[in-house]
Amino acid sequence: MSELERAVQLNPNYATAHHWLSLALTALGQSDRSVAELKRALELDPLSMVINADLSIGYLYARRYDEAEAQARKTLEIDPRSFLAHYYLGMALQLKGRLKRRSRNFKKRSS
């Protein structure tokens, strides 16, 4: 983890360093800090599909389901074919108890 933090220190404008640091923070259960790093990565690279999608999963791990849903939908506006965004949207809807409305679409994209 210290190597990832050092990478951010050495080049604070490198979106991928913030993204990868966020993934490590998620694994360590530091969801709020992970979301902050993902938001910074997205500021630096707003059109990155993987960062846009992963911000959704960051919100899911932080139990911020409304924000996860909104971010997944935003990602789908950029690329309606994004598997990750569809998958994360399905996860958010499931956790919010609203998956039945989208279950056919979720199952189709996740299989």
All heavy atoms as an XYZ file, in Angstrom:
896
protein
N       0.824     -1.186      0.000
C       0.000      0.000      0.000
C       0.867      1.248      0.000
O       0.531      2.221     -0.671
C      -0.922     -0.035      1.212
C      -1.622      1.236      1.418
S      -3.237      1.281      0.758
C      -3.994      2.049      2.126
N       1.969      1.217      0.723
C       2.820      2.406      0.767
C       3.370      2.747     -0.612
O       3.580      3.921     -0.925
C       3.965      2.217      1.768
O       4.781      1.127      1.387
N       3.569      1.729     -1.453
C       4.046      1.987     -2.807
C       2.998      2.744     -3.624
O       3.330      3.639     -4.397
C       4.416      0.672     -3.521
C       5.625     -0.020     -2.962
C       5.299     -0.924     -1.775
O       4.105     -1.030     -1.389
O       6.230     -1.527     -1.231
N       1.739      2.396     -3.447
C       0.661      3.090     -4.151
C       0.519      4.528     -3.662
O       0.333      5.441     -4.456
C      -0.657      2.329     -3.987
C      -0.709      0.954     -4.649
C      -1.943      0.187     -4.192
C      -0.695      1.098     -6.154
N       0.628      4.705     -2.371
C       0.573      6.061     -1.825
C       1.760      6.886     -2.323
O       1.616      8.073     -2.638
C       0.541      6.021     -0.298
C      -0.755      5.474      0.239
C      -0.755      5.240      1.736
O       0.291      4.859      2.295
O      -1.822      5.441      2.341
N       2.918      6.258     -2.433
C       4.106      6.944     -2.944
C       3.919      7.328     -4.418
O       4.330      8.412     -4.832
C       5.346      6.051     -2.773
C       6.621      6.673     -3.241
C       7.096      7.752     -2.278
N       8.380      8.237     -2.739
C       8.719      9.502     -2.811
N       7.879     10.424     -2.410
N       9.891      9.863     -3.256
N       3.296      6.459     -5.186
C       3.030      6.763     -6.595
C       2.159      7.997     -6.721
O       2.399      8.854     -7.580
C       2.373      5.573     -7.282
N       1.161      8.127     -5.853
C       0.286      9.304     -5.868
C       1.084     10.545     -5.470
O       0.918     11.609     -6.069
C      -0.936      9.092     -4.948
C      -1.689     10.389     -4.714
C      -1.859      8.038     -5.537
N       1.967     10.406     -4.492
C       2.800     11.539     -4.072
C       3.722     11.996     -5.196
O       3.901     13.196     -5.418
C       3.645     11.172     -2.856
C       2.866     11.025     -1.584
C       3.740     10.492     -0.443
O       4.874     10.064     -0.651
N       3.187     10.513      0.757
N       4.316     11.029     -5.900
C       5.257     11.363     -6.968
C       4.570     12.020     -8.163
O       5.153     12.880     -8.822
C       6.003     10.116     -7.430
C       7.019      9.550     -6.440
C       7.544      8.206     -6.924
C       8.166     10.535     -6.224
N       3.344     11.589     -8.447
C       2.616     12.157     -9.577
C       1.135     12.271     -9.207
O       0.324     11.422     -9.573
C       2.793     11.301    -10.835
C       2.269     11.983    -12.072
O       1.618     13.027    -11.998
N       2.537     11.395    -13.223
N       0.781     13.323     -8.493
C      -0.600     13.468     -8.017
C      -1.627     13.684     -9.123
O      -2.828     13.610     -8.863
C      -0.538     14.680     -7.077
C       0.704     15.402     -7.444
C       1.644     14.398     -8.033
N      -1.176     13.906    -10.345
C      -2.098     14.101    -11.464
C      -2.243     12.861    -12.334
O      -2.769     12.942    -13.449
C      -1.655     15.295    -12.312
C      -1.771     16.586    -11.538
O      -2.728     16.793    -10.797
N      -0.797     17.458    -11.674
N      -1.792     11.729    -11.844
C      -1.876     10.465    -12.576
C      -3.112      9.701    -12.094
O      -3.131      9.135    -10.996
C      -0.600      9.664    -12.361
C      -0.521      8.358    -13.103
C      -0.914      8.248    -14.435
C      -0.023      7.219    -12.478
C      -0.812      7.047    -15.119
C       0.084      6.016    -13.156
C      -0.315      5.937    -14.470
O      -0.217      4.741    -15.145
N      -4.155      9.725    -12.905
C      -5.439      9.133    -12.518
C      -5.318      7.660    -12.155
O      -5.946      7.198    -11.193
C      -6.448      9.312    -13.647
N      -4.511      6.916    -12.886
C      -4.385      5.479    -12.635
C      -3.819      5.199    -11.248
O      -4.232      4.234    -10.593
C      -3.524      4.823    -13.728
O      -4.143      5.078    -14.991
C      -3.400      3.330    -13.530
N      -2.907      6.027    -10.769
C      -2.361      5.821     -9.424
C      -3.462      5.978     -8.371
O      -3.550      5.172     -7.431
C      -1.220      6.803     -9.168
N      -4.300      6.977     -8.531
C      -5.417      7.165     -7.596
C      -6.403      5.993     -7.693
O      -6.906      5.518     -6.673
C      -6.155      8.474     -7.898
C      -5.364      9.687     -7.548
N      -5.303     10.199     -6.274
C      -4.598     10.504     -8.320
C      -4.544     11.276     -6.264
N      -4.100     11.486     -7.500
N      -6.652      5.545     -8.911
C      -7.562      4.422     -9.135
C      -7.047      3.169     -8.435
O      -7.780      2.509     -7.696
C      -7.709      4.206    -10.638
C      -8.655      3.114    -11.012
N      -8.551      2.436    -12.178
C      -9.734      2.580    -10.376
C      -9.513      1.530    -12.251
N     -10.238      1.607    -11.170
N      -5.798      2.836     -8.670
C      -5.245      1.622     -8.057
C      -5.166      1.729     -6.542
O      -5.418      0.765     -5.819
C      -3.881      1.306     -8.645
C      -3.933      0.826    -10.065
C      -5.047      0.514    -10.804
C      -2.831      0.630    -10.939
N      -4.694      0.136    -12.074
C      -3.330      0.191    -12.185
C      -1.462      0.789    -10.794
C      -2.522     -0.106    -13.262
C      -0.641      0.492    -11.875
C      -1.166      0.048    -13.084
N      -4.835      2.923     -6.043
C      -4.838      3.122     -4.591
C      -6.236      2.887     -4.042
O      -6.406      2.256     -2.997
C      -4.342      4.529     -4.251
C      -4.381      4.918     -2.774
C      -3.573      3.949     -1.913
C      -3.874      6.353     -2.599
N      -7.248      3.350     -4.746
C      -8.624      3.151     -4.277
C      -8.976      1.674     -4.186
O      -9.672      1.259     -3.262
C      -9.612      3.876     -5.189
O      -9.807      3.168     -6.392
N      -8.498      0.880     -5.149
C      -8.788     -0.557     -5.117
C      -8.153     -1.214     -3.897
O      -8.771     -2.074     -3.251
C      -8.310     -1.218     -6.410
C      -8.974     -0.717     -7.696
C      -8.340     -1.381     -8.914
C     -10.469     -0.934     -7.668
N      -6.935     -0.812     -3.568
C      -6.279     -1.351     -2.368
C      -7.027     -0.926     -1.109
O      -7.217     -1.727     -0.188
C      -4.825     -0.882     -2.315
N      -7.467      0.316     -1.079
C      -8.223      0.807      0.087
C      -9.535      0.052      0.258
O      -9.935     -0.250      1.383
C      -8.472      2.313     -0.060
C      -7.230      3.191      0.054
C      -7.529      4.603     -0.438
C      -6.709      3.211      1.479
N     -10.178     -0.262     -0.851
C     -11.411     -1.052     -0.785
C     -11.127     -2.409     -0.158
O     -11.870     -2.861      0.716
C     -12.027     -1.229     -2.184
O     -12.401      0.048     -2.687
C     -13.255     -2.122     -2.142
N     -10.057     -3.044     -0.597
C      -9.696     -4.366     -0.057
C      -9.400     -4.302      1.437
O      -9.615     -5.280      2.157
C      -8.488     -4.924     -0.811
N      -8.945     -3.150      1.897
C      -8.648     -2.974      3.321
C      -9.856     -2.479      4.121
O      -9.740     -2.217      5.309
C      -7.477     -1.992      3.490
C      -6.137     -2.483      2.944
C      -5.112     -1.362      2.972
C      -5.658     -3.685      3.745
N     -10.991     -2.331      3.449
C     -12.200     -1.899      4.130
C     -12.290     -0.411      4.387
O     -13.104      0.037      5.193
N     -11.474      0.367      3.700
C     -11.475      1.824      3.869
C     -12.301      2.461      2.748
O     -11.781      3.158      1.879
C     -10.044      2.354      3.886
C      -9.235      1.840      5.053
C      -7.830      2.405      5.080
O      -7.595      3.527      4.621
N      -6.902      1.638      5.618
N     -13.587      2.207      2.790
C     -14.486      2.587      1.702
C     -14.553      4.085      1.454
O     -14.542      4.530      0.309
C     -15.890      2.053      1.969
O     -15.868      0.653      2.049
N     -14.649      4.878      2.505
C     -14.768      6.323      2.311
C     -13.516      6.899      1.651
O     -13.601      7.716      0.733
C     -15.053      7.036      3.632
C     -16.451      6.743      4.163
O     -17.339      6.422      3.344
O     -16.650      6.828      5.383
N     -12.373      6.450      2.093
C     -11.120      6.925      1.490
C     -10.995      6.421      0.058
O     -10.520      7.133     -0.826
C      -9.936      6.473      2.340
C      -8.653      7.109      1.929
C      -7.555      6.924      2.945
N      -6.297      7.288      2.306
C      -5.169      6.649      2.483
N      -5.097      5.627      3.314
N      -4.071      7.030      1.862
N     -11.454      5.199     -0.178
C     -11.433      4.641     -1.528
C     -12.282      5.487     -2.478
O     -11.852      5.801     -3.590
C     -11.943      3.199     -1.515
O     -12.059      2.708     -2.824
N     -13.479      5.856     -2.046
C     -14.356      6.689     -2.867
C     -13.688      8.031     -3.155
O     -13.744      8.534     -4.280
C     -15.742      6.873     -2.202
C     -16.539      7.979     -2.866
C     -16.518      5.553     -2.241
N     -13.031      8.598     -2.164
C     -12.349      9.883     -2.371
C     -11.259      9.757     -3.434
O     -11.113     10.633     -4.296
C     -11.756     10.385     -1.056
N     -10.513      8.661     -3.404
C      -9.464      8.448     -4.414
C     -10.077      8.226     -5.798
O      -9.550      8.707     -6.794
C      -8.572      7.270     -4.029
C      -7.680      7.524     -2.838
C      -6.647      8.623     -3.061
O      -6.227      8.864     -4.216
O      -6.252      9.247     -2.061
N     -11.186      7.504     -5.855
C     -11.863      7.300     -7.137
C     -12.398      8.610     -7.702
O     -12.313      8.857     -8.903
C     -12.992      6.286     -6.985
C     -12.559      4.826     -6.965
C     -13.659      3.943     -6.401
C     -12.167      4.381     -8.358
N     -12.939      9.439     -6.832
C     -13.435     10.738     -7.293
C     -12.287     11.586     -7.850
O     -12.442     12.265     -8.863
C     -14.137     11.484     -6.157
C     -15.511     10.959     -5.838
C     -16.122     11.807     -4.723
C     -17.534     11.425     -4.439
N     -18.126     12.282     -3.385
N     -11.139     11.532     -7.187
C      -9.977     12.277     -7.672
C      -9.521     11.715     -9.017
O      -9.207     12.478     -9.947
C      -8.840     12.232     -6.653
C      -7.590     12.955     -7.098
C      -7.843     14.451     -7.258
N      -6.622     15.091     -7.727
C      -6.582     16.022     -8.670
N      -7.697     16.480     -9.194
N      -5.440     16.532     -9.048
N      -9.494     10.406     -9.141
C      -9.114      9.780    -10.415
C     -10.070     10.220    -11.517
O      -9.649     10.523    -12.639
C      -9.111      8.261    -10.278
N     -11.344     10.294    -11.200
C     -12.343     10.688    -12.193
C     -12.194     12.164    -12.576
O     -12.383     12.522    -13.739
C     -13.745     10.408    -11.665
C     -14.872     10.475    -12.678
C     -14.653      9.491    -13.818
C     -16.192     10.205    -11.993
N     -11.834     13.001    -11.616
C     -11.559     14.411    -11.939
C     -10.420     14.511    -12.955
O     -10.452     15.345    -13.850
C     -11.163     15.184    -10.683
C     -12.280     15.467     -9.724
C     -11.776     16.105     -8.422
O     -10.579     16.481     -8.344
O     -12.569     16.201     -7.478
N      -9.417     13.657    -12.786
C      -8.242     13.696    -13.650
C      -8.494     13.060    -15.011
O      -7.879     13.447    -16.002
C      -7.062     12.999    -12.959
C      -6.560     13.690    -11.694
C      -5.620     12.772    -10.927
C      -5.885     15.011    -12.040
N      -9.385     12.071    -15.056
C      -9.667     11.359    -16.310
C     -11.168     11.075    -16.404
O     -11.619      9.944    -16.219
C      -8.861     10.064    -16.364
C      -8.881      9.397    -17.719
O      -9.557      9.907    -18.641
O      -8.219      8.349    -17.865
N     -11.960     12.106    -16.680
C     -13.421     11.972    -16.622
C     -14.029     11.043    -17.666
O     -15.168     10.615    -17.497
C     -13.923     13.405    -16.809
C     -12.805     14.143    -17.437
C     -11.542     13.463    -17.006
N     -13.305     10.699    -18.708
C     -13.860      9.823    -19.738
C     -13.397      8.370    -19.611
O     -13.763      7.532    -20.428
C     -13.528     10.363    -21.133
C     -14.128     11.726    -21.442
C     -13.735     12.181    -22.842
C     -15.642     11.710    -21.301
N     -12.627      8.067    -18.582
C     -12.185      6.688    -18.379
C     -13.380      5.814    -18.008
O     -14.041      6.040    -16.985
C     -11.146      6.610    -17.261
O     -10.941      5.269    -16.871
N     -13.639      4.834    -18.835
C     -14.778      3.945    -18.576
C     -14.559      3.128    -17.310
O     -15.483      2.944    -16.518
C     -15.015      3.026    -19.774
C     -15.585      3.750    -20.973
S     -17.102      4.676    -20.603
C     -18.153      3.386    -20.007
N     -13.360      2.621    -17.106
C     -13.121      1.774    -15.942
C     -13.187      2.586    -14.649
O     -13.727      2.111    -13.646
C     -11.804      0.972    -16.075
C     -10.584      1.862    -15.976
C     -11.749     -0.150    -15.061
N     -12.699      3.803    -14.654
C     -12.787      4.629    -13.450
C     -14.239      5.017    -13.191
O     -14.718      4.945    -12.051
C     -11.878      5.867    -13.547
C     -10.402      5.435    -13.563
C     -12.133      6.823    -12.388
C      -9.420      6.555    -13.855
N     -14.972      5.400    -14.220
C     -16.394      5.711    -14.061
C     -17.141      4.518    -13.477
O     -17.918      4.658    -12.530
C     -17.009      6.120    -15.403
C     -16.957      7.607    -15.637
O     -17.741      8.343    -15.072
N     -16.019      8.038    -16.457
N     -16.920      3.343    -14.040
C     -17.608      2.145    -13.555
C     -17.171      1.790    -12.138
O     -18.010      1.478    -11.281
C     -17.363      0.979    -14.504
N     -15.866      1.846    -11.883
C     -15.382      1.458    -10.564
C     -15.815      2.412     -9.458
O     -15.899      2.016     -8.300
C     -13.861      1.291    -10.572
C     -13.431     -0.048    -11.136
O     -14.306     -0.887    -11.452
O     -12.209     -0.276    -11.270
N     -16.129      3.657     -9.803
C     -16.694      4.543     -8.789
C     -18.036      3.988     -8.312
O     -18.366      4.077     -7.128
C     -16.832      5.972     -9.310
C     -17.391      7.008     -8.338
C     -16.646      7.026     -7.012
C     -17.377      8.390     -8.975
N     -18.773      3.345     -9.198
C     -20.032      2.686     -8.793
C     -19.778      1.613     -7.749
O     -20.471      1.557     -6.732
C     -20.717      2.043    -10.002
O     -21.062      2.989    -10.952
N     -18.798      0.755     -7.995
C     -18.528     -0.326     -7.044
C     -17.958      0.238     -5.744
O     -18.219     -0.290     -4.665
C     -17.635     -1.434     -7.657
C     -17.671     -2.718     -6.824
C     -16.202     -1.002     -7.817
C     -18.917     -3.510     -6.940
N     -17.208      1.339     -5.855
C     -16.726      2.001     -4.643
C     -17.882      2.454     -3.765
O     -17.880      2.256     -2.542
N     -18.877      3.051     -4.411
C     -20.072      3.457     -3.665
C     -20.806      2.241     -3.088
O     -21.325      2.299     -1.974
C     -21.026      4.242     -4.559
C     -20.629      5.664     -4.843
C     -20.666      6.173     -6.135
C     -20.248      6.526     -3.818
C     -20.335      7.492     -6.407
C     -19.910      7.850     -4.078
C     -19.951      8.323     -5.371
O     -19.622      9.627     -5.624
N     -20.842      1.160     -3.832
C     -21.509     -0.045     -3.315
C     -20.828     -0.548     -2.052
O     -21.490     -0.883     -1.072
C     -21.537     -1.147     -4.378
C     -22.511     -0.935     -5.527
C     -22.303     -1.998     -6.605
C     -23.946     -0.956     -5.034
N     -19.488     -0.623     -2.070
C     -18.765     -1.077     -0.877
C     -18.957     -0.132      0.297
O     -18.918     -0.549      1.451
C     -17.277     -1.261     -1.173
C     -16.967     -2.579     -1.831
C     -16.567     -2.632     -3.161
C     -17.075     -3.772     -1.125
C     -16.291     -3.844     -3.765
C     -16.801     -4.990     -1.725
C     -16.404     -5.017     -3.049
O     -16.127     -6.220     -3.637
N     -19.170      1.143      0.003
C     -19.419      2.129      1.058
C     -20.890      2.143      1.491
O     -21.279      2.953      2.324
C     -18.994      3.515      0.579
N     -21.691      1.277      0.884
C     -23.127      1.170      1.159
C     -23.877      2.458      0.815
O     -24.858      2.818      1.451
C     -23.380      0.758      2.609
C     -22.867     -0.626      2.917
C     -23.275     -1.084      4.293
N     -23.005     -2.481      4.450
C     -22.061     -2.973      5.251
N     -21.313     -2.156      5.954
N     -21.870     -4.270      5.335
N     -23.402      3.111     -0.222
C     -24.036      4.338     -0.719
C     -24.740      3.969     -2.032
O     -24.302      4.314     -3.116
C     -22.969      5.418     -0.893
C     -22.371      5.836      0.463
C     -21.054      6.555      0.392
N     -21.078      7.793     -0.356
C     -20.026      8.599     -0.462
N     -18.881      8.311      0.134
N     -20.110      9.705     -1.184
N     -25.829      3.241     -1.896
C     -26.475      2.591     -3.033
C     -27.090      3.568     -4.030
O     -27.043      3.321     -5.235
C     -27.510      1.578     -2.550
C     -26.941      0.559     -1.585
C     -27.587      0.254     -0.400
C     -25.740     -0.089     -1.861
C     -27.063     -0.674      0.489
C     -25.205     -1.012     -0.973
C     -25.864     -1.304      0.205
O     -25.335     -2.214      1.072
N     -27.660      4.656     -3.552
C     -28.224      5.642     -4.482
C     -27.135      6.247     -5.356
O     -27.310      6.424     -6.563
C     -28.965      6.749     -3.728
C     -30.258      6.268     -3.088
O     -30.822      5.253     -3.568
O     -30.707      6.903     -2.113
N     -25.998      6.546     -4.735
C     -24.884      7.110     -5.499
C     -24.304      6.079     -6.464
O     -23.891      6.427     -7.579
C     -23.810      7.641     -4.548
C     -24.259      8.870     -3.783
C     -23.362      9.183     -2.615
O     -23.456      8.485     -1.581
O     -22.572     10.131     -2.739
N     -24.286      4.814     -6.035
C     -23.802      3.751     -6.914
C     -24.688      3.633     -8.149
O     -24.198      3.518     -9.277
C     -23.759      2.423     -6.164
N     -25.985      3.669     -7.921
C     -26.923      3.595     -9.045
C     -26.735      4.789     -9.983
O     -26.665      4.629    -11.208
C     -28.366      3.562     -8.540
C     -29.380      3.522     -9.662
C     -30.830      3.581     -9.186
O     -31.090      3.507     -7.963
O     -31.703      3.715    -10.064
N     -26.650      5.976     -9.416
C     -26.495      7.182    -10.236
C     -25.198      7.138    -11.041
O     -25.179      7.496    -12.221
C     -26.532      8.428     -9.352
N     -24.114      6.676    -10.428
C     -22.838      6.611    -11.132
C     -22.877      5.566    -12.239
O     -22.348      5.784    -13.326
C     -21.686      6.327    -10.169
C     -20.323      6.311    -10.834
C     -19.963      7.626    -11.489
O     -20.269      8.691    -10.960
N     -19.313      7.567    -12.640
N     -23.512      4.432    -11.979
C     -23.637      3.409    -13.024
C     -24.438      3.950    -14.202
O     -24.069      3.740    -15.363
C     -24.289      2.150    -12.460
N     -25.496      4.674    -13.911
C     -26.306      5.258    -14.991
C     -25.516      6.312    -15.761
O     -25.608      6.405    -16.983
C     -27.595      5.842    -14.426
C     -28.562      4.769    -13.938
C     -29.881      5.367    -13.483
N     -30.711      4.395    -12.820
C     -31.428      3.448    -13.435
N     -31.384      3.340    -14.742
N     -32.177      2.609    -12.739
N     -24.713      7.102    -15.055
C     -23.859      8.097    -15.714
C     -22.863      7.395    -16.639
O     -22.626      7.835    -17.760
C     -23.122      8.930    -14.668
C     -22.189      9.948    -15.263
C     -21.429     10.691    -14.174
C     -20.356     11.550    -14.807
N     -19.398     12.046    -13.848
N     -22.289      6.307    -16.170
C     -21.338      5.543    -16.985
C     -22.030      5.006    -18.229
O     -21.454      5.031    -19.324
C     -20.726      4.392    -16.167
O     -20.134      4.932    -14.977
C     -19.672      3.651    -16.956
N     -23.258      4.552    -18.080
C     -24.011      4.031    -19.227
C     -24.370      5.131    -20.222
O     -24.549      4.848    -21.405
C     -25.258      3.292    -18.753
C     -24.969      1.956    -18.077
C     -26.219      1.406    -17.412
C     -24.390      0.962    -19.065
N     -24.462      6.355    -19.764
C     -24.672      7.468    -20.699
C     -23.444      7.646    -21.596
O     -23.577      8.005    -22.762
C     -24.953      8.767    -19.940
C     -26.320      8.812    -19.313
C     -26.537     10.075    -18.492
O     -25.740     11.040    -18.621
O     -27.491     10.096    -17.704
N     -22.270      7.396    -21.043
C     -21.033      7.514    -21.815
C     -20.914      6.341    -22.790
O     -20.579      6.526    -23.953
C     -19.801      7.564    -20.881
C     -19.883      8.801    -19.978
C     -18.503      7.564    -21.693
C     -18.877      8.785    -18.845
N     -21.186      5.130    -22.280
C     -21.112      3.933    -23.128
C     -22.220      2.967    -22.711
O     -22.072      2.242    -21.730
C     -19.756      3.255    -23.012
C     -19.624      2.037    -23.908
O     -20.587      1.706    -24.645
O     -18.556      1.399    -23.885
N     -23.328      2.949    -23.448
C     -24.449      2.073    -23.105
C     -24.111      0.584    -23.166
O     -24.865     -0.236    -22.653
C     -25.507      2.416    -24.157
C     -25.095      3.697    -24.766
C     -23.613      3.808    -24.587
N     -22.974      0.232    -23.750
C     -22.582     -1.175    -23.852
C     -21.675     -1.635    -22.715
O     -21.246     -2.781    -22.695
C     -21.862     -1.416    -25.185
C     -22.721     -1.089    -26.398
C     -21.892     -1.018    -27.644
N     -20.873      0.020    -27.434
C     -19.781      0.168    -28.144
N     -19.526     -0.639    -29.125
N     -18.924      1.134    -27.888
N     -21.383     -0.785    -21.768
C     -20.444     -1.117    -20.689
C     -20.984     -2.259    -19.823
O     -21.949     -2.091    -19.074
C     -20.181      0.109    -19.822
O     -19.441     -0.261    -18.675
N     -20.319     -3.400    -19.921
C     -20.715     -4.552    -19.112
C     -20.627     -4.214    -17.628
O     -21.540     -4.501    -16.860
C     -19.839     -5.765    -19.433
C     -20.038     -6.892    -18.458
C     -21.124     -7.741    -18.590
C     -19.170     -7.086    -17.397
C     -21.338     -8.773    -17.690
C     -19.373     -8.111    -16.490
C     -20.457     -8.956    -16.634
N     -19.501     -3.613    -17.219
C     -19.326     -3.300    -15.803
C     -20.421     -2.383    -15.281
O     -20.956     -2.609    -14.197
C     -17.961     -2.642    -15.563
C     -16.769     -3.563    -15.449
C     -15.489     -2.743    -15.272
C     -16.928     -4.547    -14.314
N     -20.750     -1.372    -16.041
C     -21.787     -0.438    -15.588
C     -23.140     -1.132    -15.452
O     -23.865     -0.906    -14.483
C     -21.880      0.752    -16.536
N     -23.469     -1.997    -16.404
C     -24.728     -2.754    -16.299
C     -24.700     -3.677    -15.080
O     -25.689     -3.787    -14.351
C     -24.978     -3.577    -17.569
C     -25.536     -2.776    -18.698
N     -26.860     -2.377    -18.747
C     -24.952     -2.295    -19.816
C     -27.065     -1.679    -19.849
N     -25.927     -1.615    -20.516
N     -23.579     -4.318    -14.888
C     -23.442     -5.240    -13.751
C     -23.562     -4.491    -12.426
O     -24.309     -4.902    -11.523
C     -22.112     -5.983    -13.849
C     -21.947     -7.045    -12.808
C     -22.643     -8.251    -12.903
C     -21.098     -6.854    -11.726
C     -22.491     -9.241    -11.940
C     -20.944     -7.834    -10.758
C     -21.642     -9.020    -10.871
O     -21.498     -9.988     -9.912
N     -22.833     -3.371    -12.295
C     -22.887     -2.596    -11.059
C     -24.264     -1.978    -10.841
O     -24.731     -1.880     -9.704
C     -21.811     -1.517    -11.045
C     -20.390     -2.048    -11.037
C     -19.344     -1.260    -11.486
C     -20.075     -3.329    -10.594
C     -18.031     -1.724    -11.479
C     -18.775     -3.807    -10.595
C     -17.757     -2.996    -11.035
O     -16.465     -3.456    -11.029
N     -24.922     -1.577    -11.922
C     -26.291     -1.068    -11.794
C     -27.199     -2.168    -11.258
O     -28.002     -1.931    -10.348
C     -26.805     -0.550    -13.140
C     -28.259     -0.061    -13.157
C     -28.484      1.060    -12.153
C     -28.645      0.378    -14.566
N     -27.061     -3.359    -11.791
C     -27.848     -4.483    -11.297
C     -27.588     -4.762     -9.827
O     -28.515     -5.023     -9.052
N     -26.322     -4.683     -9.430
C     -25.981     -4.897     -8.019
C     -26.623     -3.819     -7.138
O     -27.174     -4.128     -6.078
C     -24.464     -4.904     -7.831
C     -23.776     -6.116     -8.427
S     -21.969     -6.021     -8.316
C     -21.741     -6.099     -6.553
N     -26.544     -2.571     -7.582
C     -27.131     -1.476     -6.800
C     -28.639     -1.663     -6.664
O     -29.201     -1.512     -5.573
C     -26.809     -0.131     -7.450
N     -29.286     -1.990     -7.769
C     -30.733     -2.193     -7.728
C     -31.102     -3.378     -6.845
O     -32.089     -3.328     -6.101
C     -31.281     -2.368     -9.144
C     -31.189     -1.135    -10.037
C     -31.607     -1.474    -11.459
C     -32.022      0.008     -9.479
N     -30.301     -4.432     -6.907
C     -30.561     -5.595     -6.061
C     -30.437     -5.212     -4.587
O     -31.300     -5.561     -3.773
C     -29.592     -6.729     -6.390
C     -29.826     -7.972     -5.566
C     -28.873     -9.089     -5.922
O     -27.777     -8.849     -6.416
N     -29.281    -10.308     -5.686
N     -29.402     -4.488     -4.252
C     -29.197     -4.100     -2.852
C     -30.254     -3.115     -2.370
O     -30.529     -3.029     -1.176
C     -27.792     -3.525     -2.681
C     -26.681     -4.576     -2.812
C     -25.323     -3.910     -2.983
C     -26.686     -5.509     -1.600
N     -30.844     -2.386     -3.295
C     -31.931     -1.464     -2.947
C     -33.297     -2.157     -3.008
O     -34.311     -1.530     -2.780
C     -31.913     -0.268     -3.898
C     -30.715      0.634     -3.708
C     -30.620      1.696     -4.779
C     -31.797      2.630     -4.736
N     -31.659      3.777     -5.637
N     -33.329     -3.443     -3.357
C     -34.579     -4.180     -3.442
C     -35.389     -3.857     -4.677
O     -36.600     -4.053     -4.700
N     -34.730     -3.363     -5.735
C     -35.433     -2.953     -6.949
C     -35.005     -3.758     -8.167
O     -35.250     -3.343     -9.298
C     -35.176     -1.468     -7.216
C     -35.768     -0.560     -6.181
C     -35.553      0.903     -6.462
N     -35.671      1.230     -7.870
C     -34.905      2.134     -8.477
N     -33.985      2.793     -7.822
N     -35.070      2.396     -9.758
N     -34.406     -4.897     -7.975
C     -33.865     -5.650     -9.111
C     -34.954     -6.238     -9.991
O     -34.756     -6.384    -11.191
C     -32.916     -6.756     -8.642
C     -32.228     -7.540     -9.751
C     -31.383     -6.609    -10.605
C     -31.397     -8.645     -9.193
N     -36.115     -6.536     -9.470
C     -37.141     -7.192    -10.274
C     -37.460     -6.418    -11.541
O     -37.713     -7.001    -12.575
C     -38.401     -7.402     -9.445
C     -38.217     -8.475     -8.405
C     -39.470     -8.732     -7.633
C     -39.183     -9.791     -6.580
N     -40.304    -10.069     -5.750
N     -37.416     -5.089    -11.457
C     -37.688     -4.270    -12.636
C     -36.645     -4.471    -13.726
O     -36.929     -4.342    -14.893
C     -37.698     -2.793    -12.273
C     -38.872     -2.383    -11.456
C     -38.845     -0.883    -11.344
N     -39.302     -0.524    -10.017
C     -39.163      0.654     -9.483
N     -38.556      1.612    -10.145
N     -39.627      0.905     -8.295
N     -35.423     -4.767    -13.348
C     -34.332     -4.854    -14.311
C     -33.742     -6.264    -14.397
O     -32.713     -6.457    -15.005
C     -33.206     -3.891    -13.913
C     -33.603     -2.459    -13.782
C     -33.234     -1.641    -14.933
N     -31.901     -1.948    -15.408
C     -31.251     -1.229    -16.280
N     -31.801     -0.150    -16.756
N     -30.066     -1.560    -16.710
N     -34.378     -7.247    -13.765
C     -33.762     -8.569    -13.656
C     -33.462     -9.188    -15.012
O     -32.424     -9.812    -15.193
C     -34.618     -9.503    -12.807
O     -35.856     -9.733    -13.420
N     -34.340     -9.040    -15.983
C     -34.081     -9.634    -17.293
C     -32.824     -9.030    -17.914
O     -31.957     -9.742    -18.391
C     -35.285     -9.445    -18.209
C     -35.127    -10.215    -19.517
C     -36.351    -10.096    -20.399
N     -36.380     -8.746    -20.934
C     -37.463     -8.009    -21.070
N     -38.630     -8.476    -20.745
N     -37.410     -6.798    -21.558
N     -32.697     -7.718    -17.850
C     -31.536     -7.039    -18.399
C     -30.275     -7.412    -17.617
O     -29.227     -7.675    -18.192
C     -31.755     -5.521    -18.367
C     -30.690     -4.780    -19.112
O     -30.120     -5.290    -20.061
N     -30.436     -3.561    -18.692
N     -30.372     -7.481    -16.302
C     -29.222     -7.832    -15.459
C     -28.749     -9.255    -15.743
O     -27.589     -9.500    -15.953
C     -29.619     -7.681    -13.991
C     -28.520     -8.005    -13.010
C     -27.339     -7.277    -12.996
C     -28.674     -9.025    -12.096
C     -26.339     -7.564    -12.091
C     -27.679     -9.312    -11.174
C     -26.514     -8.577    -11.176
N     -29.692    -10.193    -15.807
C     -29.323    -11.572    -16.082
C     -28.713    -11.723    -17.464
O     -27.736    -12.442    -17.649
C     -30.545    -12.483    -15.944
C     -30.991    -12.694    -14.527
C     -32.231    -13.546    -14.464
C     -32.752    -13.634    -13.057
N     -34.005    -14.371    -12.978
N     -29.270    -11.029    -18.449
C     -28.767    -11.122    -19.816
C     -27.323    -10.631    -19.892
O     -26.473    -11.244    -20.522
C     -29.652    -10.274    -20.736
C     -29.244    -10.327    -22.198
C     -30.251     -9.572    -23.035
C     -29.683     -8.202    -23.337
N     -30.531     -7.400    -24.193
N     -27.013     -9.551    -19.211
C     -25.674     -8.958    -19.298
C     -24.674     -9.663    -18.396
O     -23.483     -9.571    -18.642
C     -25.736     -7.488    -18.957
C     -26.636     -6.750    -19.920
C     -26.172     -5.356    -20.097
N     -27.089     -4.605    -20.914
C     -26.964     -4.442    -22.220
N     -25.985     -4.991    -22.857
N     -27.841     -3.730    -22.890
N     -25.113    -10.306    -17.332
C     -24.154    -10.915    -16.412
C     -23.879    -12.369    -16.723
O     -23.044    -12.979    -16.101
C     -24.656    -10.768    -14.965
O     -25.854    -11.483    -14.787
N     -24.568    -12.950    -17.696
C     -24.306    -14.365    -18.005
C     -23.438    -14.497    -19.238
O     -23.071    -13.603    -19.898
C     -25.592    -15.116    -18.189
O     -26.459    -14.468    -19.073
